[in-house]
Amino acid sequence: MTLSFPVFISPAPYHLLSYACLVGMTLWHSFISSLIARKTLPRPQLGQLQSRLFPIYFFLQTFLSGLCLLTTKNPYGQIIFLMGVVGGLVNWIVFGPWTVKLMNKRFELEREEGKKYNEDGVSDQMKELNKQFGIAHGSSVIINMIIAVSLVVYPFLVSPVIV
């Protein structure tokens, strides 16, 4: 078997490689590394780590979804990868930075008040920050879960049925 030049210009290997990287990265980050970090690190260190990882993660999620979108002709795949591009971009540009900003404000207010964000008797300002943080973080998580589920469903939608 010899490789000929056309294999390098075919979209198929690029699609397979980008999909494999995308689904692996998404599942690893969403269900393994983030959970271990949350259980292992104190909140300030966890926040610092996640604030560095998430911009890279959301960029790669957007980029790899875009590459998958450009290398598929399957209409289900096009919808799934367009959702990945849009969702990754919204998390990268909107919810990620907003969440980090609110997290840092909460850490600052915790130092000023001498209370953790979830203790009784926190200020109204902290309650408002908690509410905004919940919206920002929750929205980001929902988008990420939609992307993760759609990536797992993708091969079942596009594979031929052999009976």
C-alpha beads as a LAMMPS data file, in Angstrom:
LAMMPS data file: protein, C-alpha beads

163 atoms
162 bonds

1 atom types
1 bond types

-500.0 500.0 xlo xhi
-500.0 500.0 ylo yhi
-500.0 500.0 zlo zhi

Masses

1 110.0

Atoms # bond

1 1 1 0.000 0.000 0.000
2 1 1 1.373 3.364 -0.949
3 1 1 0.182 6.792 0.041
4 1 1 -0.555 9.068 -2.816
5 1 1 -0.768 12.822 -2.727
6 1 1 -4.621 12.986 -2.832
7 1 1 -4.873 11.489 0.675
8 1 1 -3.259 14.655 2.032
9 1 1 -5.830 16.919 0.410
10 1 1 -8.810 14.773 1.365
11 1 1 -10.851 16.278 4.234
12 1 1 -11.432 12.853 5.843
13 1 1 -8.196 12.486 7.866
14 1 1 -8.403 16.100 9.037
15 1 1 -11.999 15.567 10.094
16 1 1 -11.186 12.381 11.982
17 1 1 -8.160 13.890 13.742
18 1 1 -9.925 17.120 14.699
19 1 1 -13.028 15.240 15.918
20 1 1 -10.895 12.840 17.974
21 1 1 -8.986 15.720 19.578
22 1 1 -12.193 17.676 20.200
23 1 1 -14.168 14.873 21.818
24 1 1 -11.190 13.658 23.841
25 1 1 -10.342 17.141 25.102
26 1 1 -13.967 17.980 25.914
27 1 1 -14.660 14.774 27.825
28 1 1 -11.311 14.818 29.664
29 1 1 -11.609 18.441 30.739
30 1 1 -15.322 18.326 31.568
31 1 1 -15.489 15.064 33.475
32 1 1 -12.020 14.226 34.734
33 1 1 -9.446 16.995 35.133
34 1 1 -11.844 19.709 36.333
35 1 1 -13.425 17.418 38.912
36 1 1 -10.047 16.260 40.228
37 1 1 -8.803 19.857 40.403
38 1 1 -11.959 20.909 42.281
39 1 1 -11.503 18.127 44.838
40 1 1 -7.748 18.666 45.202
41 1 1 -7.046 22.398 45.156
42 1 1 -8.125 25.151 47.554
43 1 1 -10.626 27.536 45.928
44 1 1 -8.147 30.385 45.216
45 1 1 -5.707 28.034 43.476
46 1 1 -8.531 26.277 41.642
47 1 1 -9.808 29.621 40.417
48 1 1 -6.356 30.658 39.265
49 1 1 -5.804 27.358 37.441
50 1 1 -9.209 27.408 35.749
51 1 1 -8.848 31.058 34.741
52 1 1 -5.697 30.038 32.804
53 1 1 -7.050 26.793 31.357
54 1 1 -10.516 27.861 30.226
55 1 1 -9.501 30.445 27.610
56 1 1 -7.272 27.827 25.937
57 1 1 -9.960 25.156 26.276
58 1 1 -12.706 27.359 24.798
59 1 1 -10.407 28.509 21.965
60 1 1 -9.553 24.900 21.067
61 1 1 -13.203 23.884 21.347
62 1 1 -14.118 26.655 18.906
63 1 1 -11.213 25.992 16.526
64 1 1 -11.581 22.203 16.415
65 1 1 -15.369 22.458 15.999
66 1 1 -14.742 24.836 13.095
67 1 1 -12.283 22.423 11.524
68 1 1 -14.811 19.593 11.901
69 1 1 -17.506 21.809 10.384
70 1 1 -15.315 22.597 7.380
71 1 1 -14.482 18.922 6.792
72 1 1 -17.938 17.335 6.917
73 1 1 -20.760 17.272 4.406
74 1 1 -23.135 15.498 6.765
75 1 1 -26.062 17.788 7.695
76 1 1 -26.246 16.417 11.267
77 1 1 -22.538 16.955 11.638
78 1 1 -22.822 20.488 10.302
79 1 1 -25.432 21.334 12.946
80 1 1 -23.427 19.710 15.748
81 1 1 -20.169 21.416 14.809
82 1 1 -21.852 24.776 14.233
83 1 1 -23.220 24.466 17.777
84 1 1 -19.658 23.744 18.915
85 1 1 -18.283 26.805 17.121
86 1 1 -20.986 29.125 18.456
87 1 1 -21.012 27.632 21.958
88 1 1 -17.231 27.596 22.244
89 1 1 -17.035 31.167 20.959
90 1 1 -19.696 32.408 23.402
91 1 1 -17.893 30.711 26.292
92 1 1 -14.503 31.999 25.117
93 1 1 -15.602 35.606 24.541
94 1 1 -18.510 36.130 26.972
95 1 1 -19.047 33.649 29.797
96 1 1 -15.429 32.686 30.467
97 1 1 -14.136 36.238 31.023
98 1 1 -17.318 37.250 32.880
99 1 1 -16.996 34.271 35.243
100 1 1 -13.325 35.033 35.963
101 1 1 -14.128 38.702 36.613
102 1 1 -16.892 37.780 39.068
103 1 1 -14.731 35.144 40.741
104 1 1 -11.964 37.683 41.343
105 1 1 -14.474 40.193 42.721
106 1 1 -15.795 37.554 45.112
107 1 1 -12.279 36.702 46.334
108 1 1 -11.606 40.409 46.901
109 1 1 -14.880 40.916 48.761
110 1 1 -14.231 37.802 50.869
111 1 1 -10.939 39.358 52.010
112 1 1 -12.632 42.686 52.757
113 1 1 -15.549 41.119 54.664
114 1 1 -13.527 38.373 56.312
115 1 1 -16.186 35.856 55.263
116 1 1 -16.402 33.243 52.551
117 1 1 -18.947 33.777 49.798
118 1 1 -21.286 31.101 51.191
119 1 1 -21.234 31.973 54.912
120 1 1 -24.219 33.386 56.744
121 1 1 -24.356 37.155 57.008
122 1 1 -22.519 38.067 53.818
123 1 1 -23.197 41.507 52.402
124 1 1 -25.856 42.278 49.814
125 1 1 -23.004 42.989 47.418
126 1 1 -21.700 39.443 47.911
127 1 1 -25.198 38.022 47.445
128 1 1 -25.453 39.893 44.139
129 1 1 -22.008 38.667 43.049
130 1 1 -23.022 35.109 43.962
131 1 1 -26.163 35.431 41.847
132 1 1 -24.247 36.818 38.845
133 1 1 -21.523 34.186 39.222
134 1 1 -24.169 31.443 39.276
135 1 1 -25.685 32.770 36.050
136 1 1 -22.334 33.148 34.266
137 1 1 -20.855 29.846 35.427
138 1 1 -24.108 27.932 35.002
139 1 1 -24.577 29.243 31.459
140 1 1 -21.035 28.215 30.559
141 1 1 -21.539 24.734 32.021
142 1 1 -24.833 24.253 30.154
143 1 1 -23.252 25.259 26.842
144 1 1 -20.311 22.943 27.477
145 1 1 -22.600 20.024 28.362
146 1 1 -24.660 20.545 25.197
147 1 1 -21.449 20.445 23.170
148 1 1 -20.176 17.348 25.017
149 1 1 -23.437 15.414 24.553
150 1 1 -23.685 16.390 20.882
151 1 1 -20.114 15.200 20.275
152 1 1 -20.905 11.796 21.793
153 1 1 -24.134 11.518 19.763
154 1 1 -22.443 12.542 16.483
155 1 1 -21.006 9.151 15.439
156 1 1 -24.360 7.469 16.062
157 1 1 -26.081 9.966 13.753
158 1 1 -23.618 9.730 10.897
159 1 1 -22.683 6.036 10.926
160 1 1 -24.427 3.773 8.435
161 1 1 -26.728 1.190 9.942
162 1 1 -25.573 -2.330 9.179
163 1 1 -28.096 -5.024 9.970

Bonds

1 1 1 2
2 1 2 3
3 1 3 4
4 1 4 5
5 1 5 6
6 1 6 7
7 1 7 8
8 1 8 9
9 1 9 10
10 1 10 11
11 1 11 12
12 1 12 13
13 1 13 14
14 1 14 15
15 1 15 16
16 1 16 17
17 1 17 18
18 1 18 19
19 1 19 20
20 1 20 21
21 1 21 22
22 1 22 23
23 1 23 24
24 1 24 25
25 1 25 26
26 1 26 27
27 1 27 28
28 1 28 29
29 1 29 30
30 1 30 31
31 1 31 32
32 1 32 33
33 1 33 34
34 1 34 35
35 1 35 36
36 1 36 37
37 1 37 38
38 1 38 39
39 1 39 40
40 1 40 41
41 1 41 42
42 1 42 43
43 1 43 44
44 1 44 45
45 1 45 46
46 1 46 47
47 1 47 48
48 1 48 49
49 1 49 50
50 1 50 51
51 1 51 52
52 1 52 53
53 1 53 54
54 1 54 55
55 1 55 56
56 1 56 57
57 1 57 58
58 1 58 59
59 1 59 60
60 1 60 61
61 1 61 62
62 1 62 63
63 1 63 64
64 1 64 65
65 1 65 66
66 1 66 67
67 1 67 68
68 1 68 69
69 1 69 70
70 1 70 71
71 1 71 72
72 1 72 73
73 1 73 74
74 1 74 75
75 1 75 76
76 1 76 77
77 1 77 78
78 1 78 79
79 1 79 80
80 1 80 81
81 1 81 82
82 1 82 83
83 1 83 84
84 1 84 85
85 1 85 86
86 1 86 87
87 1 87 88
88 1 88 89
89 1 89 90
90 1 90 91
91 1 91 92
92 1 92 93
93 1 93 94
94 1 94 95
95 1 95 96
96 1 96 97
97 1 97 98
98 1 98 99
99 1 99 100
100 1 100 101
101 1 101 102
102 1 102 103
103 1 103 104
104 1 104 105
105 1 105 106
106 1 106 107
107 1 107 108
108 1 108 109
109 1 109 110
110 1 110 111
111 1 111 112
112 1 112 113
113 1 113 114
114 1 114 115
115 1 115 116
116 1 116 117
117 1 117 118
118 1 118 119
119 1 119 120
120 1 120 121
121 1 121 122
122 1 122 123
123 1 123 124
124 1 124 125
125 1 125 126
126 1 126 127
127 1 127 128
128 1 128 129
129 1 129 130
130 1 130 131
131 1 131 132
132 1 132 133
133 1 133 134
134 1 134 135
135 1 135 136
136 1 136 137
137 1 137 138
138 1 138 139
139 1 139 140
140 1 140 141
141 1 141 142
142 1 142 143
143 1 143 144
144 1 144 145
145 1 145 146
146 1 146 147
147 1 147 148
148 1 148 149
149 1 149 150
150 1 150 151
151 1 151 152
152 1 152 153
153 1 153 154
154 1 154 155
155 1 155 156
156 1 156 157
157 1 157 158
158 1 158 159
159 1 159 160
160 1 160 161
161 1 161 162
162 1 162 163
